Amino acid sequence: MMKRFLLFGILLCGIVSFATAQNSHSEKDFLNDELCDKLCAAAHEKSKELDIDISFAIADRHGLPRVYRRYGDALVLSITLVPGKAYTSAVTQCNTRDVAAAAAEGAPLMGIQTNDPRITLVAGGYPLFVDGKIVGAIGVGGGTEAQDCEIAEYVVKVFEEMTK
């Protein structure tokens, strides 16, 4: 009986390890270097269309940096804001405009940024989902709120097309 229980435990651990490895492998497949380069190119292309210089960041599903680019003379402030936007979108699984609204005085997440100083309450961060699961996020900065969001939304559409 004990041998069966031990064998079952080992088998179960192997299945859990395999499932975890498959999940990690899937995330790497979605945010590989080639895809990240294409998303950077899409952001840069759209920023040139709008005639603005931007900073652009991609984070993995945990909010950890994957890629950061500063194009032209993008605002110096965007150097810190953009990775924070990507982080915030990844860990909250929401765009940063919505997080900012939820963090306003009297709102459900009021003060969230005081618990995690990496939380950035500035529009321009968007999560990336595949089959309803978070795989990463992007952050755009350097233009107006509307321009940053327009570029980010364009990049999200490109991502969705590429991961279908």
The 8 nearest C-alpha neighbors of each residue, nearest first, counted from 0:
[[1, 3, 2, 4, 5, 6, 7, 8],
 [0, 2, 4, 3, 5, 6, 7, 8],
 [1, 3, 5, 0, 4, 6, 7, 8],
 [4, 2, 6, 0, 1, 5, 7, 8],
 [3, 5, 1, 7, 2, 6, 8, 0],
 [6, 4, 8, 2, 7, 3, 1, 9],
 [5, 7, 3, 9, 8, 4, 2, 10],
 [6, 8, 10, 4, 5, 9, 3, 11],
 [9, 7, 5, 11, 6, 10, 12, 4],
 [8, 10, 12, 6, 11, 7, 13, 5],
 [11, 9, 7, 13, 8, 12, 6, 14],
 [10, 12, 8, 14, 13, 9, 7, 15],
 [13, 11, 15, 9, 14, 10, 16, 8],
 [12, 14, 16, 10, 11, 15, 17, 9],
 [13, 15, 17, 11, 16, 12, 18, 10],
 [14, 16, 18, 12, 17, 13, 19, 11],
 [17, 15, 13, 19, 14, 18, 12, 20],
 [16, 18, 20, 14, 15, 19, 13, 21],
 [19, 17, 21, 15, 20, 16, 14, 22],
 [20, 18, 22, 16, 21, 17, 15, 23],
 [19, 21, 17, 23, 22, 18, 24, 16],
 [20, 22, 24, 18, 19, 23, 25, 17],
 [23, 21, 19, 25, 24, 20, 18, 26],
 [24, 22, 20, 26, 25, 21, 19, 27],
 [23, 25, 21, 27, 22, 26, 20, 28],
 [24, 26, 28, 22, 23, 27, 21, 29],
 [25, 27, 23, 29, 28, 24, 134, 30],
 [28, 26, 24, 30, 25, 29, 31, 23],
 [27, 29, 25, 26, 31, 30, 24, 23],
 [30, 28, 26, 27, 31, 25, 34, 134],
 [31, 29, 27, 28, 34, 35, 26, 32],
 [30, 32, 28, 34, 33, 27, 29, 35],
 [31, 33, 35, 34, 36, 30, 37, 65],
 [32, 34, 36, 35, 31, 37, 30, 38],
 [35, 33, 37, 36, 31, 32, 30, 38],
 [34, 36, 32, 38, 37, 33, 30, 39],
 [37, 35, 39, 33, 34, 38, 32, 40],
 [38, 36, 40, 34, 39, 35, 41, 33],
 [37, 39, 41, 35, 40, 36, 154, 34],
 [40, 38, 36, 42, 37, 41, 43, 35],
 [39, 41, 37, 43, 38, 42, 44, 36],
 [40, 42, 38, 44, 39, 43, 154, 37],
 [43, 41, 39, 45, 40, 44, 154, 150],
 [42, 44, 46, 40, 41, 45, 39, 47],
 [45, 43, 41, 47, 42, 46, 40, 48],
 [44, 46, 48, 42, 47, 43, 150, 41],
 [47, 45, 49, 43, 48, 51, 44, 50],
 [48, 46, 50, 44, 49, 45, 51, 43],
 [47, 49, 45, 46, 50, 44, 51, 43],
 [50, 48, 46, 47, 51, 45, 146, 150],
 [51, 49, 47, 48, 46, 52, 45, 142],
 [52, 50, 46, 49, 47, 53, 142, 141],
 [53, 51, 73, 71, 70, 72, 141, 46],
 [54, 52, 141, 73, 70, 140, 69, 51],
 [53, 55, 69, 140, 68, 139, 70, 77],
 [54, 56, 139, 68, 138, 67, 81, 69],
 [57, 55, 67, 138, 82, 66, 137, 81],
 [56, 58, 137, 66, 65, 136, 85, 64],
 [59, 57, 64, 65, 62, 63, 136, 135],
 [58, 60, 135, 62, 61, 63, 134, 65],
 [61, 59, 135, 134, 89, 62, 133, 58],
 [62, 60, 59, 63, 90, 89, 135, 58],
 [61, 63, 86, 58, 89, 59, 60, 90],
 [62, 64, 58, 59, 61, 65, 86, 60],
 [65, 63, 58, 66, 57, 62, 59, 82],
 [64, 66, 58, 57, 59, 63, 67, 56],
 [67, 65, 57, 56, 64, 68, 58, 35],
 [66, 68, 56, 55, 57, 69, 65, 82],
 [69, 67, 55, 54, 70, 56, 66, 39],
 [68, 70, 54, 53, 73, 55, 71, 67],
 [69, 71, 53, 52, 54, 73, 68, 72],
 [72, 70, 52, 73, 69, 53, 51, 54],
 [71, 73, 52, 74, 70, 53, 69, 75],
 [74, 72, 52, 53, 141, 71, 54, 70],
 [73, 75, 76, 141, 77, 72, 53, 78],
 [74, 76, 77, 78, 73, 79, 72, 141],
 [77, 75, 74, 78, 79, 80, 141, 73],
 [76, 78, 80, 75, 140, 74, 79, 81],
 [79, 77, 76, 75, 80, 81, 54, 82],
 [80, 78, 77, 81, 76, 82, 83, 75],
 [81, 79, 77, 83, 82, 78, 84, 76],
 [80, 82, 138, 84, 83, 77, 139, 140],
 [83, 81, 85, 84, 56, 80, 79, 86],
 [84, 82, 86, 80, 81, 119, 85, 117],
 [83, 85, 124, 138, 81, 87, 82, 86],
 [84, 86, 138, 137, 136, 82, 124, 88],
 [87, 85, 62, 83, 89, 84, 88, 82],
 [88, 86, 118, 84, 90, 89, 85, 91],
 [89, 87, 126, 93, 92, 85, 91, 94],
 [88, 90, 136, 62, 92, 86, 60, 87],
 [89, 91, 87, 92, 88, 62, 61, 86],
 [90, 92, 93, 88, 89, 87, 98, 94],
 [93, 91, 89, 88, 126, 90, 133, 94],
 [94, 92, 88, 91, 126, 95, 125, 97],
 [93, 95, 125, 124, 88, 96, 97, 126],
 [94, 96, 98, 122, 124, 97, 120, 88],
 [95, 97, 122, 99, 98, 94, 121, 100],
 [98, 96, 100, 95, 99, 94, 101, 93],
 [99, 97, 95, 101, 100, 96, 102, 94],
 [98, 100, 120, 102, 96, 97, 101, 95],
 [101, 99, 97, 103, 102, 98, 96, 106],
 [100, 102, 98, 108, 106, 99, 103, 107],
 [103, 101, 109, 108, 99, 100, 106, 110],
 [104, 102, 106, 100, 109, 101, 105, 99],
 [103, 105, 106, 109, 102, 110, 101, 108],
 [104, 106, 103, 109, 107, 102, 108, 101],
 [105, 107, 101, 103, 109, 104, 108, 102],
 [106, 108, 109, 101, 102, 105, 103, 104],
 [109, 107, 102, 101, 111, 106, 110, 103],
 [110, 108, 102, 106, 103, 104, 111, 107],
 [109, 111, 113, 112, 102, 108, 114, 103],
 [112, 110, 113, 114, 108, 109, 102, 115],
 [111, 113, 115, 118, 114, 110, 116, 119],
 [114, 112, 110, 111, 115, 116, 118, 109],
 [115, 113, 112, 111, 116, 110, 118, 117],
 [114, 116, 112, 117, 113, 118, 111, 119],
 [115, 117, 112, 118, 113, 114, 119, 111],
 [118, 116, 115, 83, 119, 112, 87, 86],
 [119, 117, 112, 87, 116, 115, 83, 120],
 [120, 118, 83, 84, 121, 87, 117, 80],
 [119, 121, 99, 95, 118, 98, 122, 96],
 [120, 122, 119, 95, 96, 123, 99, 84],
 [123, 121, 96, 95, 124, 144, 120, 148],
 [122, 124, 148, 139, 147, 138, 151, 95],
 [123, 125, 138, 84, 95, 85, 94, 88],
 [126, 124, 94, 88, 137, 136, 138, 93],
 [127, 125, 136, 88, 89, 92, 93, 135],
 [126, 128, 136, 135, 134, 133, 125, 155],
 [129, 127, 133, 132, 131, 134, 130, 126],
 [128, 130, 131, 132, 133, 134, 127, 162],
 [131, 129, 132, 128, 133, 163, 162, 134],
 [130, 132, 129, 128, 133, 127, 134, 92],
 [133, 131, 128, 129, 130, 134, 127, 60],
 [132, 134, 128, 135, 60, 127, 129, 131],
 [135, 133, 60, 128, 127, 26, 59, 132],
 [136, 134, 60, 59, 127, 58, 89, 133],
 [135, 137, 126, 127, 89, 85, 58, 125],
 [138, 136, 57, 85, 125, 56, 124, 58],
 [137, 139, 124, 85, 81, 84, 56, 123],
 [140, 138, 55, 123, 147, 81, 54, 151],
 [141, 139, 77, 54, 147, 53, 81, 142],
 [140, 142, 53, 74, 73, 77, 52, 54],
 [143, 141, 146, 147, 140, 51, 144, 53],
 [142, 144, 146, 145, 147, 141, 140, 148],
 [143, 145, 147, 146, 122, 148, 142, 123],
 [144, 146, 148, 143, 147, 149, 142, 122],
 [147, 145, 149, 143, 142, 148, 144, 150],
 [146, 148, 123, 144, 150, 139, 140, 149],
 [149, 147, 151, 123, 145, 146, 150, 152],
 [150, 148, 146, 152, 151, 147, 145, 153],
 [149, 151, 153, 147, 148, 152, 45, 42],
 [152, 150, 148, 154, 153, 149, 139, 147],
 [153, 151, 155, 149, 154, 150, 148, 156],
 [152, 154, 150, 156, 151, 155, 149, 157],
 [155, 153, 157, 151, 156, 152, 42, 41],
 [154, 156, 158, 152, 157, 153, 159, 151],
 [157, 155, 159, 153, 154, 158, 160, 152],
 [156, 158, 154, 160, 155, 159, 161, 153],
 [159, 157, 155, 161, 156, 160, 154, 162],
 [158, 160, 156, 162, 161, 157, 155, 163],
 [161, 159, 157, 158, 163, 162, 156, 155],
 [160, 162, 158, 159, 163, 157, 34, 156],
 [161, 163, 159, 160, 158, 129, 29, 157],
 [162, 160, 161, 159, 129, 158, 130, 157]]
